[in-house]
Amino acid sequence: METIYILGAGAIGFPLAACLTNAGRTVLAVRTSRKDVLQGAITITLQNGSNRISLPVETISLSKLARLDGMIVVTTKSYANQAIARELKDKAATGPVVILQNGVGVEQPFLEASFSPIYRGVLYITSQATSEYVFTVRPIHASPIGIVNGNEAGLKRCVEALSTDGFPFRSEANIQREIWKKAIANTVFNSICPLLEVDNGVFVRDEYTANLAREVVQECVTLTNRLNLGLSESELMEQVMRISQGSDGQLISTLQDIRMDRPTEIEYLNLEIARVAAALQPGLHLPRVELLGKMILAKSLQQSRKEL
């Protein structure tokens, strides 16, 4: 049975590895940082009517692996992609590579490193750590995976290999549309929620905050119209409200990162979307999207200085 390497042993990587291990797959959780490997079990509670899982997951540091000869699933934060792509190339890793990350353009370092095949997933799942190895996981609905470079047969194999009750996946023909659709939702959640220091459910609880989300979405639609992605304000707001209701009480990853003094992914969300818009001919300015992104960056830097 092919080994599935889960790169990024965190709030997504560890629960994914646990669900796959519980389903009988051959899994190796790979830490890309210098932290010690796991000693003990991963415990996850699935908030979809399923049960509690607690089991050991084989874990190793990426630096200790001589080579990777199975499916590589990238669940790290996107700011680490360039370094990870270089290290995988040095280890002569063979694909397929499945990237499960938020944001626009996160696959570019792997394309530049000439990996093939590459598949891109968009996660519709929330995961929150209650301690280092204990997680609450809530699938919103099946997460799409599509082709960056590869073929339909390879895509089908990846979807079948990765799907479990805790992490359901599906094949998606138009993955770029899905990437942008989720990135815009993340642009709302990963900026407004951390700045207000509130959980994801704020948009269904508070009309004023929901209207602020709508203003951000409206700006993004001016860009997606120029990119001919066929996304509407109503579709995007419906998704924002569905995610808000489905993850009520849970904290968005950016707020967790800021509180833990970790870098955020805002460069691949608000700030990347603003850069894409500005690079158009003629350029397009997204003032709310950009300002919220810059405020998150400033908040993250302020938190880092407090820790010094």
N, C-alpha and C positions, 0 to 999 in steps of 0.2 A: 504494500500500500504506500502511495506517495506521501512523503512528509510534507506537512503544511507548516511553514515557518511564519510565525506571527511576529513581525517587527514592531516593537513598541509595547512594552509590558506596563500598560496603564489602565485608565478607566474604560477604554474600548478593548485593547489588546488582551488583557487578562480575562475578562468575561467571555470574549469570543473564543479564546483558547480553551476555557473551561467548558463552554457549551459544545465545542467540537470534540474535546476529549470525552465528555459524557456521552456523545453520540458514537463513540468508537473510532474516531479518526486518529491518525498518527500526527501529533502536534508537538511543536517545539516553540515555546515562547522565548523570544530573543530580546534581551535588553540592549538598547543602543547606547545607553549611558554607561558610566563607570560604576553604577550602583551594584551592590551585591545581588547575586541571584536569589531567587525565592527559596526560603526554607519553610516548608509547611504547605497548607492548602489554600486554594482560592474558594471563597464563598460568595455566591450570588443569589439574590432573590429576584425572581422574574415577576414583574408586575403585569402579567397577562393571564392570571388564573392558574399559572403553572406552579411548580414547586420550588423549593430551595435546594440549591446544588452546592455541595462542598466536596472538593476532591483535589488531590495534588496535580499540578501541571508541571511538566518538565520544563526547566528554564535554564538558559545559558546566556552569557554575554556575547555580543556580536564579535568582539575581538578574539574570543576563544574558538570561533568556528573557522575551520580551514576552508570549507566551501559549502555552498548551499545548492542542493541538487533537487529541489522540489518546488512546490508553489510558494511564492513569497508574497505575503500579505502585509502591506505597509499601513500601520495604524498610528504611527508616531505623529507628532505635531509637524505641520508642513514646513516650518522654518528649518527643520533638520534635513530636508530632502536632498540638497546638494551634497552634503557630507555623506549621507547614506548611499546615494547613487554611486559616489566615488568608491566607497568601501566595498560595496557589492561587486562593482566592476573589478576591483583589485582581487577579489576572492573568486573571480570567474564564475559568478552565480549564473545559473540557468533559470529561465522563467518557468511558468508565466509569472508576471508581476501584477498583483491586484492592489490598487491604491484606494484605500478607504479613508479619505480625508475630506475636510471641508475646504471650500474656496475655489477660486478661479486660477487655472494655470499651474496647479500643483504637480502635474505630471511632467512638466517641462524638463526638470533635471534628469529624469529617467530617459526621456527621448533624446536629450543631448548626449547621454552616456550610451546610446544605441541599444537599449534593452528592447527585446521583442520576444514574445508578445506582451503587450501592456493592456490591462483592463482597468477601467475607472468605476469605482462604486460611489454612491451617494447614500449616506447613512440616515435612515429615519428611525433612530433609536436614541434614547437618552440613557446615560449611565453615570451614576454618582457614587463616589467612594465614601463609605461611612467609616472605614479605617483603611490601612494600606492595602489589605488583601480581601476586603469585604465590600461588595458592590450591590447597589440596587439598579436593576436594568429594566427598562420599559420600552419594548418595541412599539412604535407608532403604527407602522405598516411595513410591508415588504420593501427592502431597500434595493433600488435598481443598480445593476452592473452593466456596463456597455463597453464597446471596443474602442480603444485608442489606436492601437495597431495589433492586429490579430485576426481571428476568423470566428465564425459562428459556432463551429464545433468546440473550439477552445473556450469560448464564452460559456457555452452550455456546461462544459466540464467544471469550470470554476464555480458557477452558480450551484450546481449539484453538490460539489465538494464542500462548500461553505455554508449551505443552508441548514439551519436547525430551528427548533421551536423558539429559542431565545433570540436568534439572529436569522430571520427569514430574508432571503434574497430572491430577485427575479431578473430575467434578462430584459434589457432595454435597447431598442434600436436607435433612438435619438438621445444618446446620453448627454450631449452638450446642452440640450434644452433642460434636462433634469439637473445638470450641474449648476446652471444659472438659476434655475428655480429655487434650488436649495440654498445656493450662495446668497441670494437676495433675502431669504428667510433668515439666514445666519447673520446677514448684515443688520437686520432688525434686532434679533435676540442678543448677538454678541457685542452690541454697542449700547443699546438702551438698558438692558437688564443690569449689566455691571455698573453703569453710571448711576442707576437708581438704587443699586444694592438690593435687588429684589429677585424673586424666582421667576421661572418661565411663565407662570400662570397669570402674570400681571395684565396681559392684554385682554383676557376674557373677564377679568375682574374690574378693570378701570377703563372707562370710555375715553378719558383724556389721553392716556398712554396709548390706547389703540389708535386714536387719531394721529398721534405722532408717528406710530408705525406706518400708517397709511401714507403720510407725507414722504417717508423714506421710500416706500414701495413705488409711489408715483414718480419720484425722481429716477428710480432704477428702470421703470418701464420706458421712460424716454430713451434710455440707452438700449434696452433690448429690442425696441422698435427699430432702431437704427441697425441693429445686428440681425434683424429678421428672424428672431427666435420664437415669435408667436406667443408671447406671454402677456397676459392681461392683468390689470390691477385687481379685478375681482378674483381671479384664480389664485394670485399670489397672496391676497389678504385672507382668502379662505384657508390656504395652507398655514399662514401665520397663526390664525385662530385655532385651527385644528391641532397644531403642534403645542400651542399654549395650553389648550384644554387637556391634551394628552400627557403633558409633562408638568402639570400644575404641582407646585411644591418643590420641584427640582431646580437646581442651580445650573445655569449655562456654563459651559467649559471655560469660557473666558473669565468669568467671575471667579471660578475655582482657581484658575491659573494665577490671577492677580493676587488673590488671598494667599496662595502658596509661593508667591514671589517667583513665578515661572514666566518665561516669554509667552506672548499670546500669538494667535494666528491672524491678527487684524490686518497684517500686511497683505494677506491673500483674500481678505474679505472687503471691507469698506475701502481700504486704501488702494487695493488692486483694481476694484471696480471703478474708482475715481480715475485711476491712471489709464485704464482702457478707454474710458469716456473722453479723457483729455487728448488721447492720441488719435482720435478720429479726425477726419478731414471733412468739414470743419470740426474743431474740437467741441466737446460738450462738457459743461461744468455741472457737477452734482454737489452743491454746497452743503446740504444736510448730511449726505452720505460721507463726504470727505471730513467735515468738521467732527462728526461723531467718531470717526475712525481716529482722527488726531487726538481727540480727548481720551479715548481708550489708551492710545500709546502713551500719552502724558500721564494718565493714572497708573499705568504699569511701571513707568519710570519712577514716579513718585514713590510707589510701594517699594521698589528696589532700593531707593535711597534710604528709606526708613529702616531697611534691614541691615544697612551698613553700620 
